[in-house]
């Protein structure tokens, strides 16, 4: 069973991290350094953005 990779671009993930306030952690420790709560909030925000674009 393979995992889906690359659904969100790195640039988009970095923009979300900046918006949500944990970009410094990403830069210092990489994506593995963020809390699961932050990862969940990032996915939640990405879904919100996708839904906004789908309405247009």
mmCIF file of the N, C-alpha and C atoms, coordinates in Angstrom:
data_MODEL
# 
_entry.id   MODEL 
# 
loop_
_atom_site.group_PDB 
_atom_site.id 
_atom_site.type_symbol 
_atom_site.label_atom_id 
_atom_site.label_alt_id 
_atom_site.label_comp_id 
_atom_site.label_asym_id 
_atom_site.label_entity_id 
_atom_site.label_seq_id 
_atom_site.pdbx_PDB_ins_code 
_atom_site.Cartn_x 
_atom_site.Cartn_y 
_atom_site.Cartn_z 
_atom_site.occupancy 
_atom_site.B_iso_or_equiv 
_atom_site.pdbx_formal_charge 
_atom_site.auth_seq_id 
_atom_site.auth_comp_id 
_atom_site.auth_asym_id 
_atom_site.auth_atom_id 
_atom_site.pdbx_PDB_model_num 
ATOM 1   N N  . UNK A 1 1  ? 0.850   -1.170 0.000  1.00 0.00 ? 1  UNK A N  1 
ATOM 2   C CA . UNK A 1 1  ? 0.000   0.000  0.000  1.00 0.00 ? 1  UNK A CA 1 
ATOM 3   C C  . UNK A 1 1  ? 0.898   1.236  0.000  1.00 0.00 ? 1  UNK A C  1 
ATOM 4   N N  . UNK A 1 2  ? 0.739   2.073  -1.006 1.00 0.00 ? 2  UNK A N  1 
ATOM 5   C CA . UNK A 1 2  ? 1.588   3.264  -1.087 1.00 0.00 ? 2  UNK A CA 1 
ATOM 6   C C  . UNK A 1 2  ? 0.880   4.466  -0.487 1.00 0.00 ? 2  UNK A C  1 
ATOM 7   N N  . UNK A 1 3  ? 1.680   5.389  -0.022 1.00 0.00 ? 3  UNK A N  1 
ATOM 8   C CA . UNK A 1 3  ? 1.128   6.626  0.541  1.00 0.00 ? 3  UNK A CA 1 
ATOM 9   C C  . UNK A 1 3  ? 1.120   7.674  -0.553 1.00 0.00 ? 3  UNK A C  1 
ATOM 10  N N  . UNK A 1 4  ? 0.111   8.510  -0.531 1.00 0.00 ? 4  UNK A N  1 
ATOM 11  C CA . UNK A 1 4  ? 0.058   9.610  -1.489 1.00 0.00 ? 4  UNK A CA 1 
ATOM 12  C C  . UNK A 1 4  ? 1.046   10.674 -1.049 1.00 0.00 ? 4  UNK A C  1 
ATOM 13  N N  . UNK A 1 5  ? 1.855   11.098 -1.951 1.00 0.00 ? 5  UNK A N  1 
ATOM 14  C CA . UNK A 1 5  ? 2.864   12.115 -1.657 1.00 0.00 ? 5  UNK A CA 1 
ATOM 15  C C  . UNK A 1 5  ? 2.650   13.310 -2.572 1.00 0.00 ? 5  UNK A C  1 
ATOM 16  N N  . UNK A 1 6  ? 3.047   14.470 -2.083 1.00 0.00 ? 6  UNK A N  1 
ATOM 17  C CA . UNK A 1 6  ? 3.058   15.646 -2.927 1.00 0.00 ? 6  UNK A CA 1 
ATOM 18  C C  . UNK A 1 6  ? 1.704   16.232 -3.248 1.00 0.00 ? 6  UNK A C  1 
ATOM 19  N N  . UNK A 1 7  ? 0.724   16.046 -2.391 1.00 0.00 ? 7  UNK A N  1 
ATOM 20  C CA . UNK A 1 7  ? -0.595  16.612 -2.644 1.00 0.00 ? 7  UNK A CA 1 
ATOM 21  C C  . UNK A 1 7  ? -0.530  18.129 -2.552 1.00 0.00 ? 7  UNK A C  1 
ATOM 22  N N  . UNK A 1 8  ? 0.176   18.637 -1.554 1.00 0.00 ? 8  UNK A N  1 
ATOM 23  C CA . UNK A 1 8  ? 0.371   20.081 -1.410 1.00 0.00 ? 8  UNK A CA 1 
ATOM 24  C C  . UNK A 1 8  ? 1.818   20.405 -1.761 1.00 0.00 ? 8  UNK A C  1 
ATOM 25  N N  . UNK A 1 9  ? 2.013   21.476 -2.510 1.00 0.00 ? 9  UNK A N  1 
ATOM 26  C CA . UNK A 1 9  ? 3.378   21.880 -2.843 1.00 0.00 ? 9  UNK A CA 1 
ATOM 27  C C  . UNK A 1 9  ? 4.085   22.392 -1.590 1.00 0.00 ? 9  UNK A C  1 
ATOM 28  N N  . UNK A 1 10 ? 5.397   22.332 -1.616 1.00 0.00 ? 10 UNK A N  1 
ATOM 29  C CA . UNK A 1 10 ? 6.178   22.840 -0.484 1.00 0.00 ? 10 UNK A CA 1 
ATOM 30  C C  . UNK A 1 10 ? 5.929   24.328 -0.279 1.00 0.00 ? 10 UNK A C  1 
ATOM 31  N N  . UNK A 1 11 ? 5.786   25.059 -1.379 1.00 0.00 ? 11 UNK A N  1 
ATOM 32  C CA . UNK A 1 11 ? 5.538   26.500 -1.276 1.00 0.00 ? 11 UNK A CA 1 
ATOM 33  C C  . UNK A 1 11 ? 4.216   26.765 -0.562 1.00 0.00 ? 11 UNK A C  1 
ATOM 34  N N  . UNK A 1 12 ? 3.178   26.015 -0.912 1.00 0.00 ? 12 UNK A N  1 
ATOM 35  C CA . UNK A 1 12 ? 1.869   26.192 -0.282 1.00 0.00 ? 12 UNK A CA 1 
ATOM 36  C C  . UNK A 1 12 ? 1.930   25.838 1.202  1.00 0.00 ? 12 UNK A C  1 
ATOM 37  N N  . UNK A 1 13 ? 2.626   24.754 1.527  1.00 0.00 ? 13 UNK A N  1 
ATOM 38  C CA . UNK A 1 13 ? 2.765   24.363 2.932  1.00 0.00 ? 13 UNK A CA 1 
ATOM 39  C C  . UNK A 1 13 ? 3.502   25.434 3.723  1.00 0.00 ? 13 UNK A C  1 
ATOM 40  N N  . UNK A 1 14 ? 4.537   26.017 3.125  1.00 0.00 ? 14 UNK A N  1 
ATOM 41  C CA . UNK A 1 14 ? 5.277   27.077 3.810  1.00 0.00 ? 14 UNK A CA 1 
ATOM 42  C C  . UNK A 1 14 ? 4.404   28.308 4.025  1.00 0.00 ? 14 UNK A C  1 
ATOM 43  N N  . UNK A 1 15 ? 3.580   28.654 3.029  1.00 0.00 ? 15 UNK A N  1 
ATOM 44  C CA . UNK A 1 15 ? 2.661   29.786 3.180  1.00 0.00 ? 15 UNK A CA 1 
ATOM 45  C C  . UNK A 1 15 ? 1.675   29.537 4.318  1.00 0.00 ? 15 UNK A C  1 
ATOM 46  N N  . UNK A 1 16 ? 1.157   28.321 4.401  1.00 0.00 ? 16 UNK A N  1 
ATOM 47  C CA . UNK A 1 16 ? 0.234   27.982 5.482  1.00 0.00 ? 16 UNK A CA 1 
ATOM 48  C C  . UNK A 1 16 ? 0.936   28.038 6.836  1.00 0.00 ? 16 UNK A C  1 
ATOM 49  N N  . UNK A 1 17 ? 2.166   27.544 6.899  1.00 0.00 ? 17 UNK A N  1 
ATOM 50  C CA . UNK A 1 17 ? 2.921   27.574 8.157  1.00 0.00 ? 17 UNK A CA 1 
ATOM 51  C C  . UNK A 1 17 ? 3.151   29.011 8.609  1.00 0.00 ? 17 UNK A C  1 
ATOM 52  N N  . UNK A 1 18 ? 3.439   29.901 7.664  1.00 0.00 ? 18 UNK A N  1 
ATOM 53  C CA . UNK A 1 18 ? 3.617   31.317 8.007  1.00 0.00 ? 18 UNK A CA 1 
ATOM 54  C C  . UNK A 1 18 ? 2.312   31.898 8.527  1.00 0.00 ? 18 UNK A C  1 
ATOM 55  N N  . UNK A 1 19 ? 1.217   31.594 7.830  1.00 0.00 ? 19 UNK A N  1 
ATOM 56  C CA . UNK A 1 19 ? -0.102  32.111 8.224  1.00 0.00 ? 19 UNK A CA 1 
ATOM 57  C C  . UNK A 1 19 ? -0.504  31.622 9.611  1.00 0.00 ? 19 UNK A C  1 
ATOM 58  N N  . UNK A 1 20 ? -0.176  30.376 9.917  1.00 0.00 ? 20 UNK A N  1 
ATOM 59  C CA . UNK A 1 20 ? -0.588  29.773 11.181 1.00 0.00 ? 20 UNK A CA 1 
ATOM 60  C C  . UNK A 1 20 ? 0.434   29.964 12.305 1.00 0.00 ? 20 UNK A C  1 
ATOM 61  N N  . UNK A 1 21 ? 1.594   30.533 11.981 1.00 0.00 ? 21 UNK A N  1 
ATOM 62  C CA . UNK A 1 21 ? 2.538   30.926 13.019 1.00 0.00 ? 21 UNK A CA 1 
ATOM 63  C C  . UNK A 1 21 ? 3.568   29.903 13.464 1.00 0.00 ? 21 UNK A C  1 
ATOM 64  N N  . UNK A 1 22 ? 3.801   28.846 12.693 1.00 0.00 ? 22 UNK A N  1 
ATOM 65  C CA . UNK A 1 22 ? 4.829   27.888 13.100 1.00 0.00 ? 22 UNK A CA 1 
ATOM 66  C C  . UNK A 1 22 ? 5.914   27.695 12.037 1.00 0.00 ? 22 UNK A C  1 
ATOM 67  N N  . UNK A 1 23 ? 6.073   28.682 11.181 1.00 0.00 ? 23 UNK A N  1 
ATOM 68  C CA . UNK A 1 23 ? 7.081   28.608 10.125 1.00 0.00 ? 23 UNK A CA 1 
ATOM 69  C C  . UNK A 1 23 ? 8.500   28.539 10.691 1.00 0.00 ? 23 UNK A C  1 
ATOM 70  N N  . UNK A 1 24 ? 8.761   29.247 11.787 1.00 0.00 ? 24 UNK A N  1 
ATOM 71  C CA . UNK A 1 24 ? 10.096  29.210 12.398 1.00 0.00 ? 24 UNK A CA 1 
ATOM 72  C C  . UNK A 1 24 ? 10.479  27.788 12.802 1.00 0.00 ? 24 UNK A C  1 
ATOM 73  N N  . UNK A 1 25 ? 9.526   27.045 13.326 1.00 0.00 ? 25 UNK A N  1 
ATOM 74  C CA . UNK A 1 25 ? 9.783   25.651 13.704 1.00 0.00 ? 25 UNK A CA 1 
ATOM 75  C C  . UNK A 1 25 ? 10.128  24.825 12.479 1.00 0.00 ? 25 UNK A C  1 
ATOM 76  N N  . UNK A 1 26 ? 9.399   25.048 11.386 1.00 0.00 ? 26 UNK A N  1 
ATOM 77  C CA . UNK A 1 26 ? 9.666   24.310 10.144 1.00 0.00 ? 26 UNK A CA 1 
ATOM 78  C C  . UNK A 1 26 ? 11.080  24.606 9.654  1.00 0.00 ? 26 UNK A C  1 
ATOM 79  N N  . UNK A 1 27 ? 11.473  25.867 9.687  1.00 0.00 ? 27 UNK A N  1 
ATOM 80  C CA . UNK A 1 27 ? 12.812  26.242 9.222  1.00 0.00 ? 27 UNK A CA 1 
ATOM 81  C C  . UNK A 1 27 ? 13.907  25.668 10.121 1.00 0.00 ? 27 UNK A C  1 
ATOM 82  N N  . UNK A 1 28 ? 13.686  25.651 11.420 1.00 0.00 ? 28 UNK A N  1 
ATOM 83  C CA . UNK A 1 28 ? 14.707  25.166 12.352 1.00 0.00 ? 28 UNK A CA 1 
ATOM 84  C C  . UNK A 1 28 ? 14.789  23.645 12.396 1.00 0.00 ? 28 UNK A C  1 
ATOM 85  N N  . UNK A 1 29 ? 13.618  22.980 12.439 1.00 0.00 ? 29 UNK A N  1 
ATOM 86  C CA . UNK A 1 29 ? 13.581  21.538 12.694 1.00 0.00 ? 29 UNK A CA 1 
ATOM 87  C C  . UNK A 1 29 ? 13.040  20.713 11.534 1.00 0.00 ? 29 UNK A C  1 
ATOM 88  N N  . UNK A 1 30 ? 12.522  21.361 10.513 1.00 0.00 ? 30 UNK A N  1 
ATOM 89  C CA . UNK A 1 30 ? 11.904  20.637 9.409  1.00 0.00 ? 30 UNK A CA 1 
ATOM 90  C C  . UNK A 1 30 ? 10.456  20.303 9.730  1.00 0.00 ? 30 UNK A C  1 
ATOM 91  N N  . UNK A 1 31 ? 9.793   19.653 8.786  1.00 0.00 ? 31 UNK A N  1 
ATOM 92  C CA . UNK A 1 31 ? 8.371   19.338 8.967  1.00 0.00 ? 31 UNK A CA 1 
ATOM 93  C C  . UNK A 1 31 ? 8.142   18.348 10.098 1.00 0.00 ? 31 UNK A C  1 
ATOM 94  N N  . UNK A 1 32 ? 9.126   17.536 10.409 1.00 0.00 ? 32 UNK A N  1 
ATOM 95  C CA . UNK A 1 32 ? 9.002   16.580 11.505 1.00 0.00 ? 32 UNK A CA 1 
ATOM 96  C C  . UNK A 1 32 ? 8.984   17.227 12.873 1.00 0.00 ? 32 UNK A C  1 
ATOM 97  N N  . UNK A 1 33 ? 9.343   18.496 12.945 1.00 0.00 ? 33 UNK A N  1 
ATOM 98  C CA . UNK A 1 33 ? 9.394   19.197 14.219 1.00 0.00 ? 33 UNK A CA 1 
ATOM 99  C C  . UNK A 1 33 ? 8.101   19.868 14.633 1.00 0.00 ? 33 UNK A C  1 
ATOM 100 N N  . UNK A 1 34 ? 7.112   19.878 13.736 1.00 0.00 ? 34 UNK A N  1 
ATOM 101 C CA . UNK A 1 34 ? 5.859   20.550 14.100 1.00 0.00 ? 34 UNK A CA 1 
ATOM 102 C C  . UNK A 1 34 ? 4.984   19.618 14.929 1.00 0.00 ? 34 UNK A C  1 
ATOM 103 N N  . UNK A 1 35 ? 4.117   20.220 15.724 1.00 0.00 ? 35 UNK A N  1 
ATOM 104 C CA . UNK A 1 35 ? 3.198   19.434 16.556 1.00 0.00 ? 35 UNK A CA 1 
ATOM 105 C C  . UNK A 1 35 ? 2.080   18.866 15.683 1.00 0.00 ? 35 UNK A C  1 
ATOM 106 N N  . UNK A 1 36 ? 1.499   17.783 16.115 1.00 0.00 ? 36 UNK A N  1 
ATOM 107 C CA . UNK A 1 36 ? 0.400   17.183 15.358 1.00 0.00 ? 36 UNK A CA 1 
ATOM 108 C C  . UNK A 1 36 ? -0.782  18.143 15.276 1.00 0.00 ? 36 UNK A C  1 
ATOM 109 N N  . UNK A 1 37 ? -0.972  18.945 16.309 1.00 0.00 ? 37 UNK A N  1 
ATOM 110 C CA . UNK A 1 37 ? -2.042  19.947 16.291 1.00 0.00 ? 37 UNK A CA 1 
ATOM 111 C C  . UNK A 1 37 ? -1.805  20.953 15.158 1.00 0.00 ? 37 UNK A C  1 
ATOM 112 N N  . UNK A 1 38 ? -0.545  21.382 14.980 1.00 0.00 ? 38 UNK A N  1 
ATOM 113 C CA . UNK A 1 38 ? -0.217  22.318 13.908 1.00 0.00 ? 38 UNK A CA 1 
ATOM 114 C C  . UNK A 1 38 ? -0.437  21.684 12.537 1.00 0.00 ? 38 UNK A C  1 
ATOM 115 N N  . UNK A 1 39 ? -0.051  20.424 12.400 1.00 0.00 ? 39 UNK A N  1 
ATOM 116 C CA . UNK A 1 39 ? -0.265  19.717 11.136 1.00 0.00 ? 39 UNK A CA 1 
ATOM 117 C C  . UNK A 1 39 ? -1.756  19.619 10.831 1.00 0.00 ? 39 UNK A C  1 
ATOM 118 N N  . UNK A 1 40 ? -2.545  19.313 11.843 1.00 0.00 ? 40 UNK A N  1 
ATOM 119 C CA . UNK A 1 40 ? -3.993  19.240 11.658 1.00 0.00 ? 40 UNK A CA 1 
ATOM 120 C C  . UNK A 1 40 ? -4.590  20.575 11.277 1.00 0.00 ? 40 UNK A C  1 
ATOM 121 N N  . UNK A 1 41 ? -4.121  21.640 11.927 1.00 0.00 ? 41 UNK A N  1 
ATOM 122 C CA . UNK A 1 41 ? -4.608  22.977 11.586 1.00 0.00 ? 41 UNK A CA 1 
ATOM 123 C C  . UNK A 1 41 ? -4.218  23.364 10.164 1.00 0.00 ? 41 UNK A C  1 
ATOM 124 N N  . UNK A 1 42 ? -3.045  22.919 9.730  1.00 0.00 ? 42 UNK A N  1 
ATOM 125 C CA . UNK A 1 42 ? -2.595  23.211 8.376  1.00 0.00 ? 42 UNK A CA 1 
ATOM 126 C C  . UNK A 1 42 ? -3.499  22.515 7.355  1.00 0.00 ? 42 UNK A C  1 
ATOM 127 N N  . UNK A 1 43 ? -3.826  21.264 7.605  1.00 0.00 ? 43 UNK A N  1 
ATOM 128 C CA . UNK A 1 43 ? -4.716  20.526 6.704  1.00 0.00 ? 43 UNK A CA 1 
ATOM 129 C C  . UNK A 1 43 ? -6.107  21.151 6.708  1.00 0.00 ? 43 UNK A C  1 
ATOM 130 N N  . UNK A 1 44 ? -6.590  21.515 7.880  1.00 0.00 ? 44 UNK A N  1 
ATOM 131 C CA . UNK A 1 44 ? -7.907  22.150 7.992  1.00 0.00 ? 44 UNK A CA 1 
ATOM 132 C C  . UNK A 1 44 ? -7.957  23.431 7.169  1.00 0.00 ? 44 UNK A C  1 
ATOM 133 N N  . UNK A 1 45 ? -6.920  24.253 7.278  1.00 0.00 ? 45 UNK A N  1 
ATOM 134 C CA . UNK A 1 45 ? -6.873  25.514 6.530  1.00 0.00 ? 45 UNK A CA 1 
ATOM 135 C C  . UNK A 1 45 ? -6.770  25.252 5.030  1.00 0.00 ? 45 UNK A C  1 
ATOM 136 N N  . UNK A 1 46 ? -6.003  24.248 4.626  1.00 0.00 ? 46 UNK A N  1 
ATOM 137 C CA . UNK A 1 46 ? -5.884  23.895 3.210  1.00 0.00 ? 46 UNK A CA 1 
ATOM 138 C C  . UNK A 1 46 ? -7.236  23.472 2.646  1.00 0.00 ? 46 UNK A C  1 
ATOM 139 N N  . UNK A 1 47 ? -8.009  22.727 3.425  1.00 0.00 ? 47 UNK A N  1 
ATOM 140 C CA . UNK A 1 47 ? -9.347  22.313 2.994  1.00 0.00 ? 47 UNK A CA 1 
ATOM 141 C C  . UNK A 1 47 ? -10.252 23.522 2.854  1.00 0.00 ? 47 UNK A C  1 
ATOM 142 N N  . UNK A 1 48 ? -10.180 24.453 3.810  1.00 0.00 ? 48 UNK A N  1 
ATOM 143 C CA . UNK A 1 48 ? -10.987 25.674 3.736  1.00 0.00 ? 48 UNK A CA 1 
ATOM 144 C C  . UNK A 1 48 ? -10.673 26.458 2.469  1.00 0.00 ? 48 UNK A C  1 
ATOM 145 N N  . UNK A 1 49 ? -9.393  26.585 2.146  1.00 0.00 ? 49 UNK A N  1 
ATOM 146 C CA . UNK A 1 49 ? -8.986  27.314 0.942  1.00 0.00 ? 49 UNK A CA 1 
ATOM 147 C C  . UNK A 1 49 ? -9.497  26.601 -0.305 1.00 0.00 ? 49 UNK A C  1 
ATOM 148 N N  . UNK A 1 50 ? -9.386  25.283 -0.340 1.00 0.00 ? 50 UNK A N  1 
ATOM 149 C CA . UNK A 1 50 ? -9.865  24.513 -1.490 1.00 0.00 ? 50 UNK A CA 1 
ATOM 150 C C  . UNK A 1 50 ? -11.371 24.678 -1.670 1.00 0.00 ? 50 UNK A C  1 
ATOM 151 N N  . UNK A 1 51 ? -12.113 24.679 -0.569 1.00 0.00 ? 51 UNK A N  1 
ATOM 152 C CA . UNK A 1 51 ? -13.561 24.858 -0.652 1.00 0.00 ? 51 UNK A CA 1 
ATOM 153 C C  . UNK A 1 51 ? -13.920 26.252 -1.134 1.00 0.00 ? 51 UNK A C  1 
ATOM 154 N N  . UNK A 1 52 ? -13.164 27.261 -0.703 1.00 0.00 ? 52 UNK A N  1 
ATOM 155 C CA . UNK A 1 52 ? -13.407 28.626 -1.166 1.00 0.00 ? 52 UNK A CA 1 
ATOM 156 C C  . UNK A 1 52 ? -13.189 28.732 -2.670 1.00 0.00 ? 52 UNK A C  1 
ATOM 157 N N  . UNK A 1 53 ? -12.137 28.089 -3.174 1.00 0.00 ? 53 UNK A N  1 
ATOM 158 C CA . UNK A 1 53 ? -11.845 28.133 -4.607 1.00 0.00 ? 53 UNK A CA 1 
ATOM 159 C C  . UNK A 1 53 ? -12.857 27.322 -5.410 1.00 0.00 ? 53 UNK A C  1 
ATOM 160 N N  . UNK A 1 54 ? -13.402 26.275 -4.821 1.00 0.00 ? 54 UNK A N  1 
ATOM 161 C CA . UNK A 1 54 ? -14.388 25.450 -5.521 1.00 0.00 ? 54 UNK A CA 1 
ATOM 162 C C  . UNK A 1 54 ? -15.711 26.186 -5.702 1.00 0.00 ? 54 UNK A C  1 
ATOM 163 N N  . UNK A 1 55 ? -16.008 27.110 -4.802 1.00 0.00 ? 55 UNK A N  1 
ATOM 164 C CA . UNK A 1 55 ? -17.254 27.871 -4.888 1.00 0.00 ? 55 UNK A CA 1 
ATOM 165 C C  . UNK A 1 55 ? -17.225 28.888 -6.018 1.00 0.00 ? 55 UNK A C  1 
ATOM 166 N N  . UNK A 1 56 ? -16.033 29.298 -6.423 1.00 0.00 ? 56 UNK A N  1 
ATOM 167 C CA . UNK A 1 56 ? -15.896 30.343 -7.449 1.00 0.00 ? 56 UNK A CA 1 
ATOM 168 C C  . UNK A 1 56 ? -16.155 29.817 -8.835 1.00 0.00 ? 56 UNK A C  1 
# 
